[in-house]
Amino acid sequence: MREISRRRVRWRWLALAACLLAPSHGHGEDWPQFRGPDGTGISDQAGLLRSWPEGGPEVLWRRPLGEGFAGISVVGERLFTLWSVDGKEVAGGFRVADGSELWRLEVGEKFVDHWGNGPRATPVVEGEVVYSLASGGGLFAVRAADGEVLFKVDLEARFGTPNRPVQFDEGAPTGAVPLGPYWGYCSSPLIEGNLLIVYTGAGDGKSLVALDKRTGETLWRRYDHLTSYTTPVAMTLAGQRQIVVAMSHEIVSVSPSGEPLWRHPWARYNVSQPVLLPPDRLFFSSANDIGALLLRVLRQGDGFEVEEVWREPRMRNNWQSSLGYRDSILGFDNATLKLLAADGATVWAHRGLGKGTLVLADDLLFLLGDRGRITLAEWSTERFVEAGSMQVLGGMTLTSPTVAQGKLFLRNHEEIVCLDLKAPPGQNGGR
């Protein structure tokens, strides 16, 4: 029996190595993780429809899904997401071409919450491996082709139960946060080099952890912060590769090797992602009258100096994130879409979209309202320029859009839909 077990382990190691060494599919056309190729909500795709006909672009396919907020990751011929069904959370793979299911894997018990049920974190795909995180802390590395489990890590068993702060008690003194509501593991996994990085919120030096993406072995662990709901972002900031996280009560940065680089006080809890304005500025936003903050991070000898450039209380991302593009910031202040200049001044504002999510590709904005209407708009620093709109989903729709391979992928708690964005040859695609 021992020899059989060893053979199985060796086979899984070889399978995982082959998957990780396999060439990635066309990076520019894919959407392999939360908020796209670089975690910014921006894709470099081109040749997309510049305007939509009445009724919106063609619906290529729809298929039923289940409850959950996980985003849709697309690599090559497959797409991946998580949802819940029959009291369980599942991860699954589908064909991009027609939405047919390739495989599904049970990853934990269904998470139930009055804000909405099901998994929150978006899978990350590298090569032929998909990494998925369930609401209860089950982290799975599986083969993209068929869902074969390569390794699993129970985050709570390894690192401890997350510290669970009351979310909206902003009047309480810092550090005096009682235990309270908890929204599950919402932070999506991040791949950076050989690292698989996860925000656990477990405290006791284990709130941010890095695992070996090939084996799941713990490589480093840092910080004592409570649970927050943002995803770590890897970026080159002030000439240094960094992993920046808006944790509870402060923003932190570490090198890929786990060395703490800098930290800055911030909101009690965070959902939105840090937004980079190259080469050295970072934008943050939070809900409940906290508003927005712009930092400048500068080299200072062997370390970094963090300078607070401005605050803007009337730029409040709720659960969604803003975009940083052409030295401007675009995002939702509650239900108002706003474009901010680099100095924090509001350039223009537009209402009527609801509390939405947004991504950008080919100088086009894809804005998904929280009631399922998708709106196309031109990128403009002068005014809001709508180029089409379509009621594509119903009910609560909080998951950010995915733009990949000339297609738009959207989901809610009931279904997933794929729209055709590609401009016909010789028509109005491209810039």
C-alpha positions as CSV (number, residue, x, y, z in Angstrom):
1,M,0.0,0.0,0.0
2,R,2.9,2.4,0.8
3,E,4.4,1.8,-2.6
4,I,1.1,2.5,-4.4
5,S,0.7,5.7,-2.4
6,R,4.2,6.8,-3.4
7,R,3.5,6.1,-7.0
8,R,0.3,8.2,-6.8
9,V,2.2,11.1,-5.2
10,R,4.9,10.9,-7.9
11,W,2.2,10.8,-10.6
12,R,0.5,13.9,-9.2
13,W,3.9,15.8,-9.0
14,L,4.6,14.9,-12.7
15,A,1.1,15.9,-13.7
16,L,1.3,19.2,-11.9
17,A,4.8,20.0,-13.3
18,A,3.6,19.3,-16.8
19,C,0.6,21.5,-16.3
20,L,2.6,24.4,-14.9
21,L,5.3,24.2,-17.6
22,A,2.7,24.1,-20.4
23,P,2.6,27.3,-22.4
24,S,-0.1,29.8,-21.5
25,H,-2.8,30.5,-24.1
26,G,-2.9,33.9,-25.8
27,H,-2.4,36.2,-22.9
28,G,-3.7,39.4,-24.7
29,E,-7.0,37.7,-25.5
30,D,-7.5,35.9,-22.2
31,W,-8.8,37.0,-18.8
32,P,-7.1,34.6,-16.4
33,Q,-7.9,36.0,-13.0
34,F,-9.9,38.5,-11.0
35,R,-10.0,41.8,-12.8
36,G,-8.2,40.6,-15.9
37,P,-4.7,40.0,-17.2
38,D,-2.9,42.3,-14.8
39,G,-5.6,42.6,-12.1
40,T,-6.4,46.1,-13.2
41,G,-9.8,45.6,-14.9
42,I,-8.2,46.6,-18.2
43,S,-7.6,44.4,-21.3
44,D,-5.5,45.2,-24.3
45,Q,-7.9,43.6,-26.7
46,A,-8.8,45.4,-29.9
47,G,-11.2,45.2,-32.8
48,L,-14.3,45.4,-30.7
49,L,-17.7,46.8,-31.7
50,R,-17.6,50.6,-31.1
51,S,-21.4,50.8,-30.8
52,W,-24.2,48.4,-30.3
53,P,-27.4,48.0,-32.3
54,E,-30.7,48.4,-30.7
55,G,-31.2,45.4,-28.5
56,G,-27.5,45.0,-27.8
57,P,-24.9,42.7,-29.3
58,E,-25.6,39.1,-30.3
59,V,-26.1,36.6,-27.4
60,L,-23.9,33.6,-28.3
61,W,-25.2,31.4,-25.5
62,R,-26.8,31.3,-22.1
63,R,-26.8,28.5,-19.5
64,P,-28.1,28.0,-16.0
65,L,-25.7,28.5,-13.1
66,G,-26.2,28.8,-9.3
67,E,-25.8,31.3,-6.5
68,G,-22.4,33.0,-6.1
69,F,-20.4,36.1,-6.8
70,A,-17.2,34.5,-8.2
71,G,-16.0,36.1,-11.4
72,I,-15.4,34.3,-14.7
73,S,-11.8,33.5,-15.8
74,V,-11.2,32.6,-19.4
75,V,-8.1,31.0,-20.8
76,G,-7.9,29.4,-24.3
77,E,-11.0,27.3,-25.1
78,R,-12.2,27.1,-21.5
79,L,-13.8,29.3,-18.8
80,F,-13.9,28.7,-15.1
81,T,-16.0,30.0,-12.1
82,L,-17.6,28.8,-8.8
83,W,-21.2,28.6,-7.8
84,S,-23.5,26.7,-5.4
85,V,-26.0,23.9,-6.0
86,D,-27.8,21.5,-3.7
87,G,-26.3,23.0,-0.6
88,K,-22.7,22.7,-1.9
89,E,-20.2,25.0,-3.5
90,V,-18.6,23.8,-6.7
91,A,-15.9,24.9,-9.1
92,G,-16.3,24.1,-12.8
93,G,-15.0,24.4,-16.3
94,F,-17.0,25.2,-19.4
95,R,-16.4,25.5,-23.2
96,V,-16.0,29.1,-24.3
97,A,-17.6,28.2,-27.7
98,D,-21.0,27.0,-26.4
99,G,-21.1,27.1,-22.6
100,S,-21.2,23.3,-22.3
101,E,-20.0,22.0,-19.0
102,L,-16.6,20.1,-19.0
103,W,-16.3,19.2,-15.3
104,R,-17.4,20.2,-11.8
105,L,-15.8,19.7,-8.4
106,E,-17.4,20.0,-5.0
107,V,-15.2,22.4,-2.9
108,G,-17.2,22.9,0.3
109,E,-20.5,23.6,2.0
110,K,-22.7,26.4,0.5
111,F,-22.1,29.8,2.2
112,V,-25.4,31.5,3.3
113,D,-25.6,35.2,4.0
114,H,-28.3,37.9,3.9
115,W,-26.2,39.8,1.3
116,G,-26.3,36.8,-1.0
117,N,-25.2,33.1,-0.9
118,G,-22.4,31.1,-2.5
119,P,-18.7,31.5,-3.3
120,R,-17.1,34.9,-3.7
121,A,-13.5,34.4,-4.9
122,T,-12.6,34.3,-8.6
123,P,-10.4,31.4,-9.9
124,V,-6.9,32.2,-11.2
125,V,-5.6,30.2,-14.1
126,E,-1.9,29.6,-15.1
127,G,-0.9,27.2,-17.8
128,E,-3.1,24.2,-17.4
129,V,-3.9,24.7,-13.7
130,V,-6.9,26.4,-12.1
131,Y,-6.7,27.6,-8.5
132,S,-10.1,28.0,-6.8
133,L,-11.0,29.2,-3.3
134,A,-14.3,28.2,-1.6
135,S,-16.1,30.4,0.9
136,G,-15.1,28.1,3.7
137,G,-11.4,28.2,3.0
138,G,-10.9,25.2,0.8
139,L,-8.2,26.1,-1.7
140,F,-7.9,23.7,-4.7
141,A,-5.4,23.4,-7.5
142,V,-6.9,21.4,-10.3
143,R,-6.1,20.4,-13.9
144,A,-7.9,22.8,-16.2
145,A,-8.9,20.1,-18.7
146,D,-10.8,17.8,-16.5
147,G,-10.9,19.1,-12.8
148,E,-8.4,16.5,-11.5
149,V,-7.3,17.6,-8.0
150,L,-3.6,18.3,-7.9
151,F,-3.5,19.5,-4.3
152,K,-5.8,21.0,-1.7
153,V,-5.1,23.3,1.2
154,D,-7.6,23.8,4.1
155,L,-6.8,27.4,5.0
156,E,-8.6,27.4,8.3
157,A,-7.0,24.1,9.4
158,R,-3.5,25.3,8.5
159,F,-3.6,29.0,9.5
160,G,-6.6,29.3,11.9
161,T,-10.1,30.8,11.8
162,P,-10.2,34.3,10.3
163,N,-10.7,37.2,12.7
164,R,-14.1,38.5,12.0
165,P,-14.7,42.3,12.5
166,V,-18.0,44.0,12.6
167,Q,-18.2,45.6,9.2
168,F,-19.9,48.9,9.6
169,D,-19.1,50.2,13.1
170,E,-16.8,53.0,11.9
171,G,-17.4,54.9,15.1
172,A,-15.6,52.5,17.3
173,P,-12.0,53.2,18.3
174,T,-9.3,51.6,16.3
175,G,-8.5,48.2,17.8
176,A,-11.8,48.0,19.7
177,V,-13.5,45.8,17.1
178,P,-15.7,43.0,18.5
179,L,-16.3,39.8,16.7
180,G,-19.3,39.9,14.3
181,P,-20.6,39.3,10.8
182,Y,-18.3,37.4,8.4
183,W,-18.7,37.1,4.6
184,G,-16.5,34.1,4.0
185,Y,-13.3,34.0,2.0
186,C,-13.8,36.7,-0.6
187,S,-10.2,37.5,-1.5
188,S,-9.3,35.8,-4.8
189,P,-6.0,33.9,-5.0
190,L,-3.1,35.7,-6.8
191,I,-0.2,34.1,-8.7
192,E,3.1,35.9,-8.6
193,G,6.0,34.0,-10.0
194,N,6.2,30.7,-8.1
195,L,3.9,32.0,-5.4
196,L,0.2,31.4,-4.7
197,I,-0.8,34.3,-2.4
198,V,-3.9,34.4,-0.3
199,Y,-5.3,36.8,2.3
200,T,-6.6,34.7,5.1
201,G,-7.4,37.3,7.8
202,A,-6.3,34.7,10.4
203,G,-4.1,37.1,12.5
204,D,-1.2,35.9,14.6
205,G,1.3,36.6,11.8
206,K,-0.8,34.6,9.3
207,S,-3.1,37.1,7.7
208,L,-1.3,37.1,4.4
209,V,0.3,33.9,3.2
210,A,2.3,32.7,0.2
211,L,2.2,29.1,-0.9
212,D,4.2,27.2,-3.4
213,K,1.9,27.1,-6.5
214,R,3.2,23.6,-7.4
215,T,2.7,21.9,-4.1
216,G,0.7,24.1,-1.7
217,E,3.6,24.2,0.8
218,T,3.7,27.4,2.9
219,L,6.6,29.6,1.9
220,W,6.0,32.7,4.1
221,R,3.3,34.2,6.2
222,R,2.9,37.8,7.5
223,Y,0.7,40.3,9.5
224,D,-1.9,40.2,12.2
225,H,-4.8,41.9,10.5
226,L,-8.5,41.1,10.7
227,T,-10.6,39.8,7.8
228,S,-11.0,42.1,4.9
229,Y,-12.4,41.4,1.4
230,T,-9.9,42.7,-1.1
231,T,-7.6,40.7,-3.3
232,P,-3.8,41.2,-3.2
233,V,-2.4,43.0,-6.3
234,A,1.1,42.4,-7.8
235,M,2.6,45.5,-9.4
236,T,5.8,47.4,-10.2
237,L,5.6,50.5,-8.0
238,A,8.5,53.0,-7.6
239,G,10.7,50.6,-9.5
240,Q,10.1,47.7,-7.2
241,R,8.0,44.6,-7.7
242,Q,5.5,44.6,-4.8
243,I,2.4,42.9,-3.6
244,V,0.0,45.5,-2.2
245,V,-3.0,44.7,-0.1
246,A,-5.7,46.9,1.5
247,M,-6.0,44.9,4.7
248,S,-8.1,45.8,7.8
249,H,-7.0,49.2,9.2
250,E,-4.1,49.7,6.8
251,I,-2.5,49.3,3.4
252,V,0.5,47.0,3.4
253,S,3.2,46.1,0.8
254,V,5.6,43.1,0.7
255,S,8.2,42.0,-1.8
256,P,7.6,38.6,-3.5
257,S,10.0,37.1,-1.0
258,G,7.8,38.3,1.9
259,E,9.8,41.2,3.1
260,P,7.6,44.0,4.4
261,L,8.2,47.2,2.4
262,W,5.8,49.8,3.7
263,R,2.5,50.4,5.4
264,H,-0.1,53.2,5.7
265,P,-3.2,53.6,7.9
266,W,-6.5,53.2,6.1
267,A,-10.1,52.0,6.5
268,R,-11.3,49.4,9.0
269,Y,-12.3,47.0,6.2
270,N,-11.7,47.0,2.5
271,V,-13.4,45.4,-0.5
272,S,-12.0,47.5,-3.5
273,Q,-8.7,46.9,-5.1
274,P,-5.7,49.3,-5.0
275,V,-5.4,51.1,-8.4
276,L,-1.9,52.0,-9.8
277,L,-1.2,55.3,-11.5
278,P,2.3,54.7,-12.8
279,P,5.0,55.0,-11.8
280,D,4.5,55.7,-8.1
281,R,0.9,56.6,-7.2
282,L,-1.8,54.4,-5.6
283,F,-5.5,55.1,-5.4
284,F,-7.8,53.5,-2.8
285,S,-11.5,53.8,-2.1
286,S,-13.9,52.5,0.5
287,A,-17.6,52.8,1.4
288,N,-19.5,54.4,4.2
289,D,-18.3,58.0,3.9
290,I,-14.6,57.0,4.1
291,G,-14.1,58.0,0.5
292,A,-10.9,57.9,-1.5
293,L,-7.1,58.3,-0.9
294,L,-4.2,58.8,-3.3
295,L,-0.7,57.9,-2.1
296,R,2.7,58.5,-3.6
297,V,5.3,55.8,-2.8
298,L,8.9,56.9,-3.3
299,R,12.3,55.2,-2.9
300,Q,14.2,56.5,0.2
301,G,17.6,54.8,0.5
302,D,17.0,51.1,1.2
303,G,13.3,51.7,2.0
304,F,10.2,53.6,0.9
305,E,8.6,56.8,1.9
306,V,4.8,57.0,1.6
307,E,3.2,60.4,1.1
308,E,-0.5,61.1,1.3
309,V,-1.3,63.3,-1.8
310,W,-5.1,63.9,-1.3
311,R,-8.3,62.5,0.1
312,E,-11.8,62.8,-1.6
313,P,-14.7,61.8,0.7
314,R,-17.1,61.9,-2.3
315,M,-15.6,58.9,-4.1
316,R,-16.9,55.8,-2.3
317,N,-16.4,52.5,-4.0
318,N,-18.9,50.1,-2.5
319,W,-18.0,46.5,-3.3
320,Q,-16.6,47.3,-6.8
321,S,-13.2,48.7,-7.8
322,S,-12.1,51.7,-9.9
323,L,-9.9,51.8,-13.0
324,G,-6.7,53.8,-13.4
325,Y,-6.2,54.8,-17.1
326,R,-4.3,57.6,-18.8
327,D,-3.6,59.4,-15.6
328,S,-7.3,59.4,-14.6
329,I,-9.4,57.4,-12.2
330,L,-12.9,56.1,-13.2
331,G,-15.2,54.4,-10.8
332,F,-18.5,54.5,-8.9
333,D,-19.2,56.8,-6.0
334,N,-22.1,54.8,-4.7
335,A,-24.5,55.0,-7.7
336,T,-22.7,57.8,-9.5
337,L,-20.0,57.0,-12.1
338,K,-17.2,59.6,-11.8
339,L,-14.0,60.4,-13.6
340,L,-11.4,62.0,-11.4
341,A,-8.3,63.8,-12.6
342,A,-4.9,62.8,-11.0
343,D,-5.3,65.7,-8.5
344,G,-8.6,64.3,-7.2
345,A,-10.9,66.9,-9.0
346,T,-14.1,65.5,-10.5
347,V,-14.0,65.9,-14.3
348,W,-17.5,64.5,-15.0
349,A,-20.2,62.5,-13.2
350,H,-23.0,60.4,-14.6
351,R,-26.0,58.8,-12.9
352,G,-28.6,56.2,-14.0
353,L,-26.4,53.1,-14.1
354,G,-27.1,51.9,-10.6
355,K,-24.3,50.7,-8.4
356,G,-22.2,49.1,-11.0
357,T,-19.0,47.3,-11.9
358,L,-16.8,48.3,-14.8
359,V,-14.0,47.0,-17.0
360,L,-12.2,48.5,-20.0
361,A,-11.0,47.1,-23.3
362,D,-10.1,48.8,-26.7
363,D,-10.8,52.2,-25.2
364,L,-14.4,51.1,-24.4
365,L,-16.1,50.8,-21.0
366,F,-18.3,47.9,-20.1
367,L,-20.5,48.9,-17.2
368,L,-22.7,46.3,-15.5
369,G,-25.4,47.7,-13.3
370,D,-26.5,45.9,-10.1
371,R,-29.8,45.0,-11.8
372,G,-28.3,43.3,-14.8
373,R,-28.2,46.1,-17.5
374,I,-24.9,46.2,-19.4
375,T,-23.9,49.6,-20.9
376,L,-21.2,50.3,-23.5
377,A,-19.5,53.7,-23.3
378,E,-16.5,55.3,-25.0
379,W,-13.5,56.3,-22.9
380,S,-13.7,60.1,-22.7
381,T,-12.1,62.7,-20.4
382,E,-14.7,65.2,-21.4
383,R,-18.1,63.6,-20.7
384,F,-20.0,60.3,-20.5
385,V,-20.6,58.9,-24.0
386,E,-22.9,56.0,-24.2
387,A,-22.6,53.7,-27.2
388,G,-25.2,51.0,-26.4
389,S,-27.2,49.4,-23.6
390,M,-28.9,46.0,-23.0
391,Q,-30.9,44.4,-20.2
392,V,-29.1,41.1,-20.2
393,L,-29.6,39.7,-16.7
394,G,-32.2,40.0,-14.0
395,G,-32.1,40.4,-10.2
396,M,-29.0,41.2,-8.1
397,T,-26.0,41.3,-10.4
398,L,-22.8,42.2,-8.6
399,T,-20.1,40.1,-10.4
400,S,-17.7,42.2,-12.5
401,P,-17.8,41.6,-16.3
402,T,-15.1,39.5,-18.2
403,V,-13.9,40.6,-21.6
404,A,-12.0,37.9,-23.4
405,Q,-11.5,36.7,-27.0
406,G,-13.9,39.2,-28.4
407,K,-16.6,38.1,-26.1
408,L,-18.3,39.5,-23.0
409,F,-19.1,37.1,-20.1
410,L,-21.6,38.0,-17.4
411,R,-23.3,36.2,-14.6
412,N,-25.8,36.5,-11.7
413,H,-27.2,34.0,-9.2
414,E,-29.1,32.2,-11.9
415,E,-27.3,32.1,-15.2
416,I,-24.2,32.9,-17.2
417,V,-24.4,34.6,-20.6
418,C,-21.9,35.2,-23.4
419,L,-22.2,38.1,-25.8
420,D,-20.3,38.7,-29.1
421,L,-18.2,41.9,-29.1
422,K,-16.1,41.3,-32.2
423,A,-16.6,43.8,-35.0
424,P,-17.1,42.2,-38.4
425,P,-14.2,42.8,-40.8
426,G,-14.2,46.2,-42.4
427,Q,-16.8,47.6,-39.9
428,N,-16.4,49.9,-36.9
429,G,-14.0,47.9,-34.7
430,G,-10.6,49.1,-33.6
431,R,-9.5,52.6,-32.8
